[in-house]
Amino acid sequence: MNPNADDKASSEGCVLNRRTFLTGAGAVIILAGGGLIWRAADRGVFTVEEGPAYEMWKQSWPAGRTNGGHIELVRAAVLAANPHNSQPWLFRVEPGRIQLFADRTRSLRAIDPDERELMLGLGCALENLMIAAEALGYKPDVALLPEGPAGDMVASVSLQPADAVSHPLFAMIPKRRTNRSRFVAKAILDNELNDLTDLAQADPTLRIHLFVKEGERAPVADLILRAAEIQAKDRAQHEETASWFRMTPGEIQRHRDGITLDAGGNPPLMRAIAKMVVSKRMIDGPGFGNAFVKSTKVQVDSAAAFAVVSAESKSPEACLRSGRLYQRIHLWAMSRGIALQPMNYPLENRPEMAKEVAAVFGTGDRAVLIPFRLGYGPEVPHSPRRALADVIIS
């Protein structure tokens, strides 16, 4: 009898057990890894700006009048900035005319009860349409609020064939996007700021107010941040914002609107992690408000400048005009490599801040209609867009 037999058997048993363990562990790792890959795919980690929800941005951009006719103008209009990416617009296309309607089923009732942002977004769409009309060989003539300030029809644009007008902002329409990222520490040159303020000359009822120096930016940043902190604790506004969140590729493709993690301003790695871990329960909970405040602080602290558009009143017409100017500013900024983000929080159903808003922005008796920040940041993804069939009515 081999006195080492039991030891050998024991040793062989240990080797077998280790092999079994390693084989099993490897299988668990593979399964876990496969599960993570499946979840990553399911949550859209590997897909950014893909699918039908983004096709409106990617279609070839016309260089002149096309067989698509007036439809091409609507296509330009729907790529405009708008609140919460709610896309609150409808269009009626007729021979020689396009009518723009407010889709009030998409209103933000808790955040925007006075419809300031609704009208601003419609004004942005109208500006895109007008720019595209001139570039594609039409002479547009617009009538604002033809049914009165309470009507759903906010603009009627008549279109006559004309020579195409070369418009430097036309090519920027499919490139424009709101940039919520951290901006780099780079000042905007004075000549750029002068060109920015000159954009308001097209409408004498509007003014652009700039806040560039640190002493000018600080009170604006503080006001915006405090308004964000209040909004984060406002349950109705929290729930309304959460209702527009699109968490998965399936939701994005189904709704083709709303707020996405891709457009949230995080760098790619953080965006991928957020897609893996953020849940509907987290969006609905208090942590979402805390993250919103932290993100706002990064945004205001990194802004190279702030600006506001003011008007003589907060009427629907003034908001439409201001929306047109804001869209023109945003397209101009894209042409100069400057990033923009609206910072509306002090105006979003915050009547208690009205006097402070007027004092900080120094607009006197003029209405502040849209504050925004400017700077330089990385290229960020677009937000989804609904199909033309969903926004054109008979």
CORTAMO-V324220 format. One record per pair of residues at least 24 apart in sequence whose C-alpha atoms are under 6 Angstrom apart, sorted by sequence separation. I is the first residue (numbers start at 1). GAP is how many residues later the second one is. D is the distance in whole Angstrom. If there is no record, write none. Layout:
BEGIN
i = <I	I>
gap = <GAP	GAP>
d = <D	D>
END
This chain:
BEGIN
i = <138	137	137	137	344	136	343	135	342	343	134	135	342	134	135	341	135	341	340	340	339	339	338	339	338	82	80	80	77	102	77	101	76	77	101	76	100	101	314	100	312	313	100	311	73	99	311	99	232	310	310	73	98	310	97	309	97	309	96	97	308	96	308	229	307	228	307	306	306	305	305	303	304	65	303	304	64	65	303	221	180	181	180	181	212	211	211	210	211	210	209	209	208	208	207	207	206	206	57	182	187	228	227	263	183	227	224	111	110	257	256	257	256	256	172	179	179	169	178	179	178	85	86	85	84	183	184	183	184	183	123	127	120	124	53	119	120	123	124	119	123	53	120	124	43	44	177	45	43	112	111	111	92	90	91	92	90	91	54	53	53>
gap = <24	25	26	27	27	28	28	29	29	29	30	30	30	31	31	31	32	32	33	34	35	36	37	37	38	39	44	45	48	50	51	51	52	52	52	53	53	53	53	54	54	54	55	55	56	56	56	57	57	57	58	59	59	59	60	60	61	61	62	62	62	63	63	64	64	65	65	66	67	68	69	70	70	71	71	71	72	72	72	79	84	84	85	85	93	94	95	96	96	97	98	99	100	101	102	103	104	105	117	117	117	117	118	118	119	119	122	126	127	127	128	128	129	130	159	160	161	162	162	162	163	172	172	173	174	192	192	193	193	194	197	197	199	199	200	200	200	200	200	201	201	203	203	203	205	205	205	227	232	236	237	238	300	301	301	301	302	302	330	331	332>
d = <5	5	5	4	6	5	5	5	6	5	6	5	4	5	6	5	6	5	6	5	6	5	6	5	5	4	6	5	4	5	5	5	6	5	4	6	6	5	6	6	5	5	5	6	5	6	5	4	4	5	5	6	5	6	6	6	4	5	6	6	5	5	4	6	6	6	5	6	4	6	5	6	6	4	6	5	5	6	6	5	6	4	4	6	5	6	5	6	6	4	5	5	6	5	6	5	6	5	5	6	6	6	5	6	5	5	6	6	5	5	5	6	5	5	6	6	6	6	6	6	5	6	6	5	6	6	6	5	6	5	4	5	5	5	5	5	5	4	5	5	5	5	4	5	5	6	6	5	6	6	5	6	6	5	5	5	6	6	5	5	6>
END
